[in-house]
């Protein structure tokens, strides 16, 4: 798949794309089965028609209770799938998104980069996020049909979740990183950054540099690498973390492989 094949342009949903199609252990991740995006609270009717045509049966919502209340996702009138989430706040203690939490006390691009690195270092053990990742892997093992993984911007919590799945299924690290970094070029980047800037400035003041906003609304290899390195340091391997923290034992992983790799 090319990047153009992966991304579905939308008007009000940002970063909507297929994160399947990569070479994996034993085959290729199936296309049209693994979708990821930002939130859908500003989706247009045309957007909802496009999403509905994908026949998504499971939505994994990585946002916290406050985020869902402030930005309720719109659904097609014929949507009949399941929406999975763990109750509580999955990112900041105040209910903000991951990149919004990182924006505290940030004014420059360098400060924003350092704040995002610190955020990723602790993200794999946020209790509510762990709970939703468990639901995600359970659904991927046992539920039929396509799934959609999303948070607010579709880049940090979603990026880590997709990266973990890619690792466990044997996707090459270069491909997994390329998928993560696709956030920086997928869809209407300026519209996504502008939407994020409204949230960040409203919560954390107007003095933040434009470059800092762009850093907070982007992804960088150091962010994901920090999370994965922290996992390895604490658990010895990502596989051990998945087993001990996310309940992905050998049997569950085998079911996921059987469903997603062909």
N, C-alpha and C positions, 0 to 999 in steps of 0.2 A: 504494500500500500504506500502511496505517496502521501505527504502531509495534506495535499489538496483533497485526496480521497477521504481522509479521516475527518476533516472539519465540515460540519454542516452550518452554513451561515444562518444566523438568526437575527431578528431585529431587537428583541428585548431579553434574550438569553445569551449570556456570554460564555465563550470557551467550550462550546458544545462539540464533542468529538468522540470518535471510536478509539479506544485504547487496546483493541485486539489487533490481529493481523501480524503480530511479531513472531519470529521463530522462537519456539519454546522447547522444553524437554519432550521429545517424542512427537513433534509435529509443529503446527502453526496455531496460534491462538485464533479462535474463530472470529470472523468479522461479523459485525452487526449484532453482537451479543453483549459486549462490554462498552457502555457509554459513560461519559463523564462530562460535567458542566458546572457552571455557577448556578445560582438560585433562579427560580422561575417566577418571581413575584412581579416582574415587569414584562412577562411574555405577552406577545400579541396573539390574536386569534390565528394568524398565519403560522406563528411559532408553534402553537399548540397542535395545529394540524400536522406539522412536520414531525413533532415528537410522537403524536398518536400513530402515525404511519409506521413507526419503528416497532410497534407492538411490545413496548416495555412492560414487563410484568411485575418488576420489583424496583422500587426507588429506595436507595439508601441515603438518608439525609443526615449529614454529619454536623449540622448546625445544632446549637443549643436551644433550650425552650424560649429564651428571650428573642433570639434571632428568628425563630419560626413565627413568634407572635408579632414581631415588628415587620417582617417581610414574608407573609404567608404565600406559599407557592400556588400558582394557578395551575389547574389541571383541565385537560380536555373533558368535555361533558360525558364522553363515553369511556373515560379512564376507569378501569376495573381492577387495577393491580394493587399491590400492597406497598405502603410507605413504612419503612423501618427506621427507627431511631431509638436511642437510649435517652431516657429523661434526664434533665439536668443541663448544665452549661458545659459544652464540649470544648470551649476555648477559654476566654477570659473570665475571671470571677464576676465581672460586671455584665456578662452576657454578650460581649462584643465578639466579632470574628477574630480569627487568629492574627491576620495582618493588622487589624485594628488594635488588638492587645499590644502588639509590638510597637505601635505608634506612640505609646506613652513616653513623654519626655524627648521625643525625637524631633530634630529640626533640620538635620542635614542628611545627605545621602549616605555618608559614612556611618552616621549614627543609626540610620534605618537598616543598613546592611548588618551591623553588629547586633541590633535588636532582633532581627529575623533569625540570625544564627542562634542566639540564646533561646528563642522561642522553639526552634526545631530540636534543640538539645533535650527539652523536656516533653515535647509533644507526644512521643510514643507511650507515655504513662499517664496522660490525663484520664482520669477514671471514666468520664462520660464518653470520651473519644474511644477508649478501649472497648467500652460496652457496645458502641455502634460498629466498630470494626469486627467484633465477635458476631454481631448480627449479619454483617456483610458476608463474612466467610461462611457462615451457616447457610445463608441464602444461596451463595454461589455453589455450595455443595449439593443442596437439596431442592431448590426451586427451579422449575422449568422456565424457559423463555429468557428474553433479554433483561438486563438490569441497567440502572442508571445510578451512578455514584456522584453526589454533589455536596457542596457546602455553600458558602456565600459567594466567594469569587471563583471557586472551582480550581484552586491552585495549591493550597498548602495542606489542609487536612485531606482533601481529595487527592492531591499529588502524592502524599505519603501513602495513602491507602492503595492507590494504583501501583506505586513503586513496590510495596510489600507483596502484592499479588504477582507482579512481574517476577520478582526475585524467586518466590516460592515455586513458580511454574517454569523456572529455568530460562527466562528471557535474558539475553546477554545484557550486562550492565550498561553498555553503550546505548543499546536500544531503549532500555528503561530510562536512562537519563535523557535521551532525545525526546521521548514521550513527555517527560516531566517539563523539559524546556520549551516544548511546543506552546505552552501557555503564552510565551512571549511573542508569538506571531500568529496565533489562531484567531480568526475572525476579525472583528472591528476593534483593534487594540485601543485606539484613542477613545472610543465610546466606553470601553471597559474601564480604562484608567480614569476617565471623567466621572463615571458612576462611583468608582471606589473613592475618588477624591472627595466627593460630596459626603460620604459616610465618615471618612477619616477627619476631614476638617471640621465637620459638625461636632465630633466628639472630642477632638484634641487641639482645636484652635486653628487660627488662620496663618500663623507665622511659619508653618512648615514649608521648607523649600519645595519647589516643583520637582527637583531631582529626588528628594526624599519620598515624595508621593509615588513617583515612578518606581523607585526601589521597592517600596512596600507593596505595590501592585504588580510586581514582576516576580520571577523566580530566578535563582542562581544555583549553579552546581553545588556551591558550598552549603546551601540550605539543606538539601536532601542528603548530601554526604554527611553532614553533622548528625542528623537523626539516625542514619544507618550506622555510623561509627559509634554513637552513644549506645545503640542497641547491642552492638558487638562487644563493647567494653563491659556492659552489665550482664549480658546473657551468654557471651561466648560466640554466638552466631545468630543470624536472623531467623533461621529455622527453629532454634531453641526458644527464642522470644515468641515466635508464632505458636509454638506448642504450649509453652508455659503461661503465656499471657493472653493469647487470642484463641486458645482452645483448638488450634489447627493441628490435630494429631495426624499420623500417617493415613489412617482410614479416611478422615475428612479430606485431606489433601488428594488422595486417590480419587475420591468422588468429584472434586473440583476439576482435576485433570481430565477425567472421563467426560465431563460436560463441556469443558472449554477448549481442549486441545484436540485437533483433528488433522 
